[in-house]
């Protein structure tokens, strides 16, 4: 997986997510392998809720939004 960001919300708010590569993995070129898909997750207490790639939602104080971005697909130089 590429980068994972965790954002804790300190007040009730509205959050919008506009992301890509959640359904289809980044593809490889010239024989390189594809990478893992990204993920958007809302953590409410001990429950993790999988979110779509594009969403606008109410988020409550104390919840955590995790955005996991994928790396690029592989490239085979041989």
N, C-alpha and C positions, 0 to 999 in steps of 0.2 A: 504494500500500500504506500502511497505517496505521503502526503502530509495530513495529520489529524489536528483539527482545532476544536477546543472545547470552550464554549461560551456560557458562563453562568449568568442568569438573568436576575438582577437585583430589584426589579419592580415589575408588576404586571405590564405586559406590552404586546404589540403586534409585531410579528416577525415575518419577513418575506425571504424566500430562498429561490434563487435562479441558478441552477447548476446543470451540468451535462455529464454524460458518461456514467449514468446510474443504471440504465437498462442494458446498454451495449458497452462492452469493454473497449478500451483503446486498442486498436489493431496494430499488428506488427507489419513491417515492410521487408521484402526480399528474404523471406524465411524467418524473420524475427518473430518472437512470440507476442501474443496479446498480453495485456496487463489486467489486473483486477479492476472491477468496476468500483466507482466511488459509492459512498453511503452518506445519508443524512439521517440522524437519529435524535429523537427528543427523549431525554431522560427525566422521568417524573418519579421521584423517590427511588424505588428499586425496580421500576418498570422501564424498559426501553421500547420506544415506539418508532418503527421504521417509517421514514417520511419519503414522499416522492421527490423527484428532481426539481419540481417547481411547485411552490406552495406559499400561501399566506395564512397565518394562524395566530390565535391568541396563545400566549405563553405566560404561565404564572410565575410569580416571584419564587426563586430558588431552583427552578428547573434548569437543566443544562442542555444546550444544543451542540451536538457533535457533527462536524462537517469533515468527512474523510475524502480527500481528493486523490484521484488515481494518478500514477505516473504515466508517462507517454509509453506507447507501444515500442517493442524491441525492433532493432535494425540489424540484420545479419550482413556483415561486410565480406564474407567469404563467398 
